[in-house]
Amino acid sequence: MKIRAGDKSELMEISSIERKGNDLVMKGKVYGAMPMTAVLTPEEAREFGKLLSFRLVLFLLTMPFRKSKDAQ
């Protein structure tokens, strides 16, 4: 999975997501070169949840079934 900036440049490529205890661990490369391991703790996940509105949750649930604007 790739995460891109607003100008479509690649920021990060996530190669694996796994659980380690109560944390979510994501491994990948930043800017296509530098290896990185990111950890999401339960406290940080709760903070993320506070950023979500009901409409955004609905959008996230339907996002895998949508086409990107570039794919027309």
PDB file of N, CA, C and O in Angstrom, chain B, residues numbered from 101:
ATOM      1  N   MET B 101       0.845  -1.161   0.000  1.00  0.00           N
ATOM      2  CA  MET B 101       0.000   0.000   0.000  1.00  0.00           C
ATOM      3  C   MET B 101       0.895   1.230   0.000  1.00  0.00           C
ATOM      4  O   MET B 101       1.899   1.280   0.711  1.00  0.00           O
ATOM      5  N   LYS B 102       0.524   2.220  -0.803  1.00  0.00           N
ATOM      6  CA  LYS B 102       1.314   3.442  -0.873  1.00  0.00           C
ATOM      7  C   LYS B 102       0.524   4.612  -0.313  1.00  0.00           C
ATOM      8  O   LYS B 102      -0.679   4.733  -0.545  1.00  0.00           O
ATOM      9  N   ILE B 103       1.206   5.461   0.418  1.00  0.00           N
ATOM     10  CA  ILE B 103       0.632   6.705   0.922  1.00  0.00           C
ATOM     11  C   ILE B 103       1.306   7.825   0.158  1.00  0.00           C
ATOM     12  O   ILE B 103       2.533   7.897   0.095  1.00  0.00           O
ATOM     13  N   ARG B 104       0.490   8.707  -0.427  1.00  0.00           N
ATOM     14  CA  ARG B 104       1.014   9.760  -1.301  1.00  0.00           C
ATOM     15  C   ARG B 104       0.721  11.141  -0.733  1.00  0.00           C
ATOM     16  O   ARG B 104      -0.219  11.330   0.039  1.00  0.00           O
ATOM     17  N   ALA B 105       1.541  12.093  -1.131  1.00  0.00           N
ATOM     18  CA  ALA B 105       1.341  13.499  -0.778  1.00  0.00           C
ATOM     19  C   ALA B 105       0.309  14.108  -1.727  1.00  0.00           C
ATOM     20  O   ALA B 105      -0.140  13.452  -2.667  1.00  0.00           O
ATOM     21  N   GLY B 106      -0.058  15.350  -1.479  1.00  0.00           N
ATOM     22  CA  GLY B 106      -1.039  16.037  -2.314  1.00  0.00           C
ATOM     23  C   GLY B 106      -0.616  16.159  -3.765  1.00  0.00           C
ATOM     24  O   GLY B 106      -1.467  16.222  -4.652  1.00  0.00           O
ATOM     25  N   ASP B 107       0.689  16.192  -4.023  1.00  0.00           N
ATOM     26  CA  ASP B 107       1.188  16.296  -5.403  1.00  0.00           C
ATOM     27  C   ASP B 107       1.419  14.932  -6.045  1.00  0.00           C
ATOM     28  O   ASP B 107       2.068  14.838  -7.087  1.00  0.00           O
ATOM     29  N   LYS B 108       0.894  13.880  -5.433  1.00  0.00           N
ATOM     30  CA  LYS B 108       0.970  12.489  -5.912  1.00  0.00           C
ATOM     31  C   LYS B 108       2.352  11.850  -5.770  1.00  0.00           C
ATOM     32  O   LYS B 108       2.568  10.748  -6.275  1.00  0.00           O
ATOM     33  N   SER B 109       3.288  12.515  -5.098  1.00  0.00           N
ATOM     34  CA  SER B 109       4.592  11.892  -4.870  1.00  0.00           C
ATOM     35  C   SER B 109       4.463  10.882  -3.731  1.00  0.00           C
ATOM     36  O   SER B 109       3.675  11.072  -2.805  1.00  0.00           O
ATOM     37  N   GLU B 110       5.238   9.820  -3.812  1.00  0.00           N
ATOM     38  CA  GLU B 110       5.156   8.745  -2.837  1.00  0.00           C
ATOM     39  C   GLU B 110       5.854   9.139  -1.536  1.00  0.00           C
ATOM     40  O   GLU B 110       7.036   9.482  -1.532  1.00  0.00           O
ATOM     41  N   LEU B 111       5.104   9.084  -0.434  1.00  0.00           N
ATOM     42  CA  LEU B 111       5.681   9.361   0.873  1.00  0.00           C
ATOM     43  C   LEU B 111       6.140   8.084   1.559  1.00  0.00           C
ATOM     44  O   LEU B 111       7.219   8.027   2.150  1.00  0.00           O
ATOM     45  N   MET B 112       5.297   7.059   1.466  1.00  0.00           N
ATOM     46  CA  MET B 112       5.583   5.832   2.206  1.00  0.00           C
ATOM     47  C   MET B 112       4.946   4.645   1.506  1.00  0.00           C
ATOM     48  O   MET B 112       3.843   4.745   0.969  1.00  0.00           O
ATOM     49  N   GLU B 113       5.647   3.527   1.517  1.00  0.00           N
ATOM     50  CA  GLU B 113       5.094   2.274   1.018  1.00  0.00           C
ATOM     51  C   GLU B 113       5.068   1.302   2.184  1.00  0.00           C
ATOM     52  O   GLU B 113       6.113   0.946   2.729  1.00  0.00           O
ATOM     53  N   ILE B 114       3.865   0.869   2.567  1.00  0.00           N
ATOM     54  CA  ILE B 114       3.708  -0.065   3.684  1.00  0.00           C
ATOM     55  C   ILE B 114       3.738  -1.474   3.120  1.00  0.00           C
ATOM     56  O   ILE B 114       2.945  -1.820   2.244  1.00  0.00           O
ATOM     57  N   SER B 115       4.664  -2.288   3.630  1.00  0.00           N
ATOM     58  CA  SER B 115       4.806  -3.652   3.114  1.00  0.00           C
ATOM     59  C   SER B 115       4.149  -4.697   4.013  1.00  0.00           C
ATOM     60  O   SER B 115       3.787  -5.776   3.543  1.00  0.00           O
ATOM     61  N   SER B 116       3.988  -4.385   5.313  1.00  0.00           N
ATOM     62  CA  SER B 116       3.317  -5.342   6.196  1.00  0.00           C
ATOM     63  C   SER B 116       2.704  -4.624   7.391  1.00  0.00           C
ATOM     64  O   SER B 116       3.205  -3.599   7.853  1.00  0.00           O
ATOM     65  N   ILE B 117       1.605  -5.192   7.875  1.00  0.00           N
ATOM     66  CA  ILE B 117       0.938  -4.716   9.088  1.00  0.00           C
ATOM     67  C   ILE B 117       0.725  -5.935   9.956  1.00  0.00           C
ATOM     68  O   ILE B 117       0.194  -6.947   9.500  1.00  0.00           O
ATOM     69  N   GLU B 118       1.141  -5.839  11.217  1.00  0.00           N
ATOM     70  CA  GLU B 118       0.984  -6.975  12.130  1.00  0.00           C
ATOM     71  C   GLU B 118       0.672  -6.475  13.527  1.00  0.00           C
ATOM     72  O   GLU B 118       0.887  -5.309  13.856  1.00  0.00           O
ATOM     73  N   ARG B 119       0.170  -7.371  14.325  1.00  0.00           N
ATOM     74  CA  ARG B 119      -0.138  -7.064  15.715  1.00  0.00           C
ATOM     75  C   ARG B 119       1.025  -7.502  16.586  1.00  0.00           C
ATOM     76  O   ARG B 119       1.573  -8.589  16.405  1.00  0.00           O
ATOM     77  N   LYS B 120       1.399  -6.652  17.529  1.00  0.00           N
ATOM     78  CA  LYS B 120       2.426  -7.002  18.512  1.00  0.00           C
ATOM     79  C   LYS B 120       1.869  -6.594  19.872  1.00  0.00           C
ATOM     80  O   LYS B 120       1.926  -5.424  20.252  1.00  0.00           O
ATOM     81  N   GLY B 121       1.331  -7.568  20.597  1.00  0.00           N
ATOM     82  CA  GLY B 121       0.644  -7.260  21.852  1.00  0.00           C
ATOM     83  C   GLY B 121      -0.618  -6.472  21.539  1.00  0.00           C
ATOM     84  O   GLY B 121      -1.455  -6.919  20.755  1.00  0.00           O
ATOM     85  N   ASN B 122      -0.757  -5.303  22.147  1.00  0.00           N
ATOM     86  CA  ASN B 122      -1.912  -4.446  21.888  1.00  0.00           C
ATOM     87  C   ASN B 122      -1.623  -3.358  20.863  1.00  0.00           C
ATOM     88  O   ASN B 122      -2.464  -2.489  20.631  1.00  0.00           O
ATOM     89  N   ASP B 123      -0.458  -3.395  20.252  1.00  0.00           N
ATOM     90  CA  ASP B 123      -0.059  -2.379  19.277  1.00  0.00           C
ATOM     91  C   ASP B 123      -0.195  -2.907  17.855  1.00  0.00           C
ATOM     92  O   ASP B 123      -0.160  -4.114  17.618  1.00  0.00           O
ATOM     93  N   LEU B 124      -0.348  -1.984  16.922  1.00  0.00           N
ATOM     94  CA  LEU B 124      -0.360  -2.297  15.499  1.00  0.00           C
ATOM     95  C   LEU B 124       0.968  -1.818  14.930  1.00  0.00           C
ATOM     96  O   LEU B 124       1.307  -0.641  15.049  1.00  0.00           O
ATOM     97  N   VAL B 125       1.718  -2.723  14.312  1.00  0.00           N
ATOM     98  CA  VAL B 125       3.052  -2.400  13.803  1.00  0.00           C
ATOM     99  C   VAL B 125       3.021  -2.430  12.276  1.00  0.00           C
ATOM    100  O   VAL B 125       2.626  -3.427  11.671  1.00  0.00           O
ATOM    101  N   MET B 126       3.446  -1.316  11.659  1.00  0.00           N
ATOM    102  CA  MET B 126       3.491  -1.204  10.201  1.00  0.00           C
ATOM    103  C   MET B 126       4.938  -1.080   9.771  1.00  0.00           C
ATOM    104  O   MET B 126       5.679  -0.247  10.293  1.00  0.00           O
ATOM    105  N   LYS B 127       5.339  -1.909   8.820  1.00  0.00           N
ATOM    106  CA  LYS B 127       6.702  -1.867   8.312  1.00  0.00           C
ATOM    107  C   LYS B 127       6.672  -1.450   6.848  1.00  0.00           C
ATOM    108  O   LYS B 127       5.779  -1.839   6.096  1.00  0.00           O
ATOM    109  N   GLY B 128       7.656  -0.657   6.458  1.00  0.00           N
ATOM    110  CA  GLY B 128       7.713  -0.202   5.085  1.00  0.00           C
ATOM    111  C   GLY B 128       8.910   0.676   4.826  1.00  0.00           C
ATOM    112  O   GLY B 128       9.899   0.636   5.556  1.00  0.00           O
ATOM    113  N   LYS B 129       8.811   1.474   3.773  1.00  0.00           N
ATOM    114  CA  LYS B 129       9.896   2.370   3.394  1.00  0.00           C
ATOM    115  C   LYS B 129       9.353   3.778   3.218  1.00  0.00           C
ATOM    116  O   LYS B 129       8.266   3.978   2.676  1.00  0.00           O
ATOM    117  N   VAL B 130      10.120   4.740   3.683  1.00  0.00           N
ATOM    118  CA  VAL B 130       9.770   6.149   3.524  1.00  0.00           C
ATOM    119  C   VAL B 130      10.541   6.679   2.322  1.00  0.00           C
ATOM    120  O   VAL B 130      11.739   6.430   2.185  1.00  0.00           O
ATOM    121  N   TYR B 131       9.853   7.407   1.459  1.00  0.00           N
ATOM    122  CA  TYR B 131      10.443   7.969   0.237  1.00  0.00           C
ATOM    123  C   TYR B 131      11.121   6.900  -0.624  1.00  0.00           C
ATOM    124  O   TYR B 131      12.066   7.192  -1.357  1.00  0.00           O
ATOM    125  N   GLY B 132      10.634   5.664  -0.528  1.00  0.00           N
ATOM    126  CA  GLY B 132      11.130   4.587  -1.367  1.00  0.00           C
ATOM    127  C   GLY B 132      12.497   4.048  -1.010  1.00  0.00           C
ATOM    128  O   GLY B 132      13.004   3.166  -1.703  1.00  0.00           O
ATOM    129  N   ALA B 133      13.117   4.551   0.059  1.00  0.00           N
ATOM    130  CA  ALA B 133      14.477   4.123   0.351  1.00  0.00           C
ATOM    131  C   ALA B 133      14.715   3.779   1.821  1.00  0.00           C
ATOM    132  O   ALA B 133      15.320   2.749   2.119  1.00  0.00           O
ATOM    133  N   MET B 134      14.253   4.614   2.733  1.00  0.00           N
ATOM    134  CA  MET B 134      14.603   4.464   4.144  1.00  0.00           C
ATOM    135  C   MET B 134      13.616   3.520   4.852  1.00  0.00           C
ATOM    136  O   MET B 134      12.428   3.830   4.936  1.00  0.00           O
ATOM    137  N   PRO B 135      14.095   2.369   5.363  1.00  0.00           N
ATOM    138  CA  PRO B 135      13.215   1.445   6.081  1.00  0.00           C
ATOM    139  C   PRO B 135      12.666   2.106   7.347  1.00  0.00           C
ATOM    140  O   PRO B 135      13.350   2.891   8.005  1.00  0.00           O
ATOM    141  N   MET B 136      11.409   1.769   7.673  1.00  0.00           N
ATOM    142  CA  MET B 136      10.767   2.369   8.816  1.00  0.00           C
ATOM    143  C   MET B 136       9.796   1.387   9.445  1.00  0.00           C
ATOM    144  O   MET B 136       9.167   0.586   8.753  1.00  0.00           O
ATOM    145  N   THR B 137       9.682   1.457  10.757  1.00  0.00           N
ATOM    146  CA  THR B 137       8.670   0.712  11.492  1.00  0.00           C
ATOM    147  C   THR B 137       7.863   1.708  12.288  1.00  0.00           C
ATOM    148  O   THR B 137       8.413   2.449  13.102  1.00  0.00           O
ATOM    149  N   ALA B 138       6.545   1.735  12.057  1.00  0.00           N
ATOM    150  CA  ALA B 138       5.652   2.640  12.773  1.00  0.00           C
ATOM    151  C   ALA B 138       4.774   1.817  13.702  1.00  0.00           C
ATOM    152  O   ALA B 138       4.329   0.726  13.346  1.00  0.00           O
ATOM    153  N   VAL B 139       4.526   2.348  14.896  1.00  0.00           N
ATOM    154  CA  VAL B 139       3.726   1.648  15.897  1.00  0.00           C
ATOM    155  C   VAL B 139       2.523   2.513  16.259  1.00  0.00           C
ATOM    156  O   VAL B 139       2.669   3.695  16.571  1.00  0.00           O
ATOM    157  N   LEU B 140       1.333   1.915  16.215  1.00  0.00           N
ATOM    158  CA  LEU B 140       0.111   2.588  16.626  1.00  0.00           C
ATOM    159  C   LEU B 140      -0.374   1.941  17.915  1.00  0.00           C
ATOM    160  O   LEU B 140      -0.723   0.760  17.927  1.00  0.00           O
ATOM    161  N   THR B 141      -0.399   2.710  19.000  1.00  0.00           N
ATOM    162  CA  THR B 141      -0.823   2.201  20.305  1.00  0.00           C
ATOM    163  C   THR B 141      -2.330   2.388  20.461  1.00  0.00           C
ATOM    164  O   THR B 141      -2.932   3.158  19.713  1.00  0.00           O
ATOM    165  N   PRO B 142      -2.946   1.700  21.413  1.00  0.00           N
ATOM    166  CA  PRO B 142      -4.386   1.886  21.647  1.00  0.00           C
ATOM    167  C   PRO B 142      -4.745   3.344  21.975  1.00  0.00           C
ATOM    168  O   PRO B 142      -5.790   3.834  21.549  1.00  0.00           O
ATOM    169  N   GLU B 143      -3.889   4.025  22.722  1.00  0.00           N
ATOM    170  CA  GLU B 143      -4.159   5.429  23.063  1.00  0.00           C
ATOM    171  C   GLU B 143      -4.169   6.305  21.807  1.00  0.00           C
ATOM    172  O   GLU B 143      -5.019   7.184  21.660  1.00  0.00           O
ATOM    173  N   GLU B 144      -3.223   6.058  20.911  1.00  0.00           N
ATOM    174  CA  GLU B 144      -3.166   6.818  19.661  1.00  0.00           C
ATOM    175  C   GLU B 144      -4.347   6.480  18.760  1.00  0.00           C
ATOM    176  O   GLU B 144      -4.848   7.352  18.050  1.00  0.00           O
ATOM    177  N   ALA B 145      -4.798   5.231  18.778  1.00  0.00           N
ATOM    178  CA  ALA B 145      -5.965   4.833  17.981  1.00  0.00           C
ATOM    179  C   ALA B 145      -7.215   5.544  18.495  1.00  0.00           C
ATOM    180  O   ALA B 145      -8.067   5.939  17.699  1.00  0.00           O
ATOM    181  N   ARG B 146      -7.340   5.715  19.817  1.00  0.00           N
ATOM    182  CA  ARG B 146      -8.477   6.450  20.365  1.00  0.00           C
ATOM    183  C   ARG B 146      -8.423   7.915  19.943  1.00  0.00           C
ATOM    184  O   ARG B 146      -9.457   8.506  19.629  1.00  0.00           O
ATOM    185  N   GLU B 147      -7.230   8.504  19.934  1.00  0.00           N
ATOM    186  CA  GLU B 147      -7.082   9.888  19.474  1.00  0.00           C
ATOM    187  C   GLU B 147      -7.477  10.005  18.007  1.00  0.00           C
ATOM    188  O   GLU B 147      -8.118  10.978  17.612  1.00  0.00           O
ATOM    189  N   PHE B 148      -7.096   9.014  17.198  1.00  0.00           N
ATOM    190  CA  PHE B 148      -7.488   8.997  15.788  1.00  0.00           C
ATOM    191  C   PHE B 148      -9.009   8.930  15.660  1.00  0.00           C
ATOM    192  O   PHE B 148      -9.599   9.612  14.822  1.00  0.00           O
ATOM    193  N   GLY B 149      -9.629   8.111  16.488  1.00  0.00           N
ATOM    194  CA  GLY B 149     -11.083   7.962  16.456  1.00  0.00           C
ATOM    195  C   GLY B 149     -11.804   9.263  16.715  1.00  0.00           C
ATOM    196  O   GLY B 149     -12.891   9.476  16.179  1.00  0.00           O
ATOM    197  N   LYS B 150     -11.235  10.136  17.517  1.00  0.00           N
ATOM    198  CA  LYS B 150     -11.853  11.431  17.818  1.00  0.00           C
ATOM    199  C   LYS B 150     -11.872  12.344  16.585  1.00  0.00           C
ATOM    200  O   LYS B 150     -12.667  13.282  16.529  1.00  0.00           O
ATOM    201  N   LEU B 151     -11.015  12.083  15.606  1.00  0.00           N
ATOM    202  CA  LEU B 151     -10.967  12.889  14.392  1.00  0.00           C
ATOM    203  C   LEU B 151     -12.035  12.487  13.381  1.00  0.00           C
ATOM    204  O   LEU B 151     -12.288  13.218  12.424  1.00  0.00           O
ATOM    205  N   LEU B 152     -12.663  11.328  13.585  1.00  0.00           N
ATOM    206  CA  LEU B 152     -13.616  10.791  12.613  1.00  0.00           C
ATOM    207  C   LEU B 152     -15.031  11.260  12.894  1.00  0.00           C
ATOM    208  O   LEU B 152     -15.506  11.200  14.029  1.00  0.00           O
ATOM    209  N   SER B 153     -15.699  11.728  11.850  1.00  0.00           N
ATOM    210  CA  SER B 153     -17.121  12.046  11.942  1.00  0.00           C
ATOM    211  C   SER B 153     -17.903  10.844  11.408  1.00  0.00           C
ATOM    212  O   SER B 153     -17.327   9.930  10.818  1.00  0.00           O
ATOM    213  N   PHE B 154     -19.212  10.857  11.620  1.00  0.00           N
ATOM    214  CA  PHE B 154     -20.049   9.768  11.115  1.00  0.00           C
ATOM    215  C   PHE B 154     -19.946   9.663   9.598  1.00  0.00           C
ATOM    216  O   PHE B 154     -19.841   8.561   9.058  1.00  0.00           O
ATOM    217  N   ARG B 155     -19.975  10.805   8.904  1.00  0.00           N
ATOM    218  CA  ARG B 155     -19.887  10.798   7.439  1.00  0.00           C
ATOM    219  C   ARG B 155     -18.537  10.259   6.967  1.00  0.00           C
ATOM    220  O   ARG B 155     -18.466   9.558   5.958  1.00  0.00           O
ATOM    221  N   LEU B 156     -17.471  10.585   7.693  1.00  0.00           N
ATOM    222  CA  LEU B 156     -16.146  10.097   7.306  1.00  0.00           C
ATOM    223  C   LEU B 156     -16.040   8.587   7.529  1.00  0.00           C
ATOM    224  O   LEU B 156     -15.406   7.894   6.734  1.00  0.00           O
ATOM    225  N   VAL B 157     -16.643   8.074   8.581  1.00  0.00           N
ATOM    226  CA  VAL B 157     -16.653   6.624   8.819  1.00  0.00           C
ATOM    227  C   VAL B 157     -17.378   5.922   7.676  1.00  0.00           C
ATOM    228  O   VAL B 157     -16.906   4.897   7.183  1.00  0.00           O
ATOM    229  N   LEU B 158     -18.517   6.459   7.253  1.00  0.00           N
ATOM    230  CA  LEU B 158     -19.244   5.870   6.123  1.00  0.00           C
ATOM    231  C   LEU B 158     -18.402   5.890   4.856  1.00  0.00           C
ATOM    232  O   LEU B 158     -18.384   4.918   4.101  1.00  0.00           O
ATOM    233  N   PHE B 159     -17.701   7.005   4.621  1.00  0.00           N
ATOM    234  CA  PHE B 159     -16.829   7.096   3.454  1.00  0.00           C
ATOM    235  C   PHE B 159     -15.719   6.045   3.522  1.00  0.00           C
ATOM    236  O   PHE B 159     -15.433   5.387   2.522  1.00  0.00           O
ATOM    237  N   LEU B 160     -15.097   5.880   4.677  1.00  0.00           N
ATOM    238  CA  LEU B 160     -14.011   4.900   4.826  1.00  0.00           C
ATOM    239  C   LEU B 160     -14.505   3.479   4.578  1.00  0.00           C
ATOM    240  O   LEU B 160     -13.779   2.658   4.017  1.00  0.00           O
ATOM    241  N   LEU B 161     -15.740   3.184   4.994  1.00  0.00           N
ATOM    242  CA  LEU B 161     -16.296   1.849   4.766  1.00  0.00           C
ATOM    243  C   LEU B 161     -16.547   1.577   3.289  1.00  0.00           C
ATOM    244  O   LEU B 161     -16.437   0.435   2.843  1.00  0.00           O
ATOM    245  N   THR B 162     -16.885   2.620   2.521  1.00  0.00           N
ATOM    246  CA  THR B 162     -17.179   2.432   1.095  1.00  0.00           C
ATOM    247  C   THR B 162     -15.969   2.702   0.203  1.00  0.00           C
ATOM    248  O   THR B 162     -16.024   2.432  -0.997  1.00  0.00           O
ATOM    249  N   MET B 163     -14.896   3.220   0.753  1.00  0.00           N
ATOM    250  CA  MET B 163     -13.717   3.593  -0.039  1.00  0.00           C
ATOM    251  C   MET B 163     -13.130   2.445  -0.870  1.00  0.00           C
ATOM    252  O   MET B 163     -12.754   2.678  -2.019  1.00  0.00           O
ATOM    253  N   PRO B 164     -13.035   1.225  -0.345  1.00  0.00           N
ATOM    254  CA  PRO B 164     -12.464   0.137  -1.163  1.00  0.00           C
ATOM    255  C   PRO B 164     -13.259  -0.175  -2.425  1.00  0.00           C
ATOM    256  O   PRO B 164     -12.735  -0.804  -3.345  1.00  0.00           O
ATOM    257  N   PHE B 165     -14.507   0.253  -2.479  1.00  0.00           N
ATOM    258  CA  PHE B 165     -15.364  -0.048  -3.625  1.00  0.00           C
ATOM    259  C   PHE B 165     -15.451   1.112  -4.616  1.00  0.00           C
ATOM    260  O   PHE B 165     -16.164   1.017  -5.615  1.00  0.00           O
ATOM    261  N   ARG B 166     -14.740   2.196  -4.353  1.00  0.00           N
ATOM    262  CA  ARG B 166     -14.768   3.374  -5.217  1.00  0.00           C
ATOM    263  C   ARG B 166     -13.595   3.354  -6.188  1.00  0.00           C
ATOM    264  O   ARG B 166     -12.583   2.695  -5.947  1.00  0.00           O
ATOM    265  N   LYS B 167     -13.747   4.085  -7.289  1.00  0.00           N
ATOM    266  CA  LYS B 167     -12.643   4.257  -8.237  1.00  0.00           C
ATOM    267  C   LYS B 167     -11.957   5.577  -7.956  1.00  0.00           C
ATOM    268  O   LYS B 167     -12.607   6.544  -7.561  1.00  0.00           O
ATOM    269  N   SER B 168     -10.651   5.627  -8.154  1.00  0.00           N
ATOM    270  CA  SER B 168      -9.951   6.899  -7.991  1.00  0.00           C
ATOM    271  C   SER B 168     -10.215   7.757  -9.225  1.00  0.00           C
ATOM    272  O   SER B 168     -10.556   7.242 -10.291  1.00  0.00           O
ATOM    273  N   LYS B 169     -10.057   9.054  -9.071  1.00  0.00           N
ATOM    274  CA  LYS B 169     -10.301   9.963 -10.197  1.00  0.00           C
ATOM    275  C   LYS B 169      -9.312   9.723 -11.325  1.00  0.00           C
ATOM    276  O   LYS B 169      -9.631   9.982 -12.485  1.00  0.00           O
ATOM    277  N   ASP B 170      -8.111   9.231 -11.006  1.00  0.00           N
ATOM    278  CA  ASP B 170      -7.100   8.958 -12.016  1.00  0.00           C
ATOM    279  C   ASP B 170      -7.419   7.732 -12.863  1.00  0.00           C
ATOM    280  O   ASP B 170      -6.875   7.590 -13.958  1.00  0.00           O
ATOM    281  N   ALA B 171      -8.287   6.843 -12.386  1.00  0.00           N
ATOM    282  CA  ALA B 171      -8.535   5.558 -13.049  1.00  0.00           C
ATOM    283  C   ALA B 171      -9.659   5.616 -14.076  1.00  0.00           C
ATOM    284  O   ALA B 171     -10.178   4.568 -14.460  1.00  0.00           O
ATOM    285  N   GLN B 172     -10.050   6.789 -14.528  1.00  0.00           N
ATOM    286  CA  GLN B 172     -11.181   6.893 -15.463  1.00  0.00           C
ATOM    287  C   GLN B 172     -10.812   6.527 -16.837  1.00  0.00           C
ATOM    288  O   GLN B 172     -11.654   6.565 -17.734  1.00  0.00           O
TER     289      GLN B 172
END
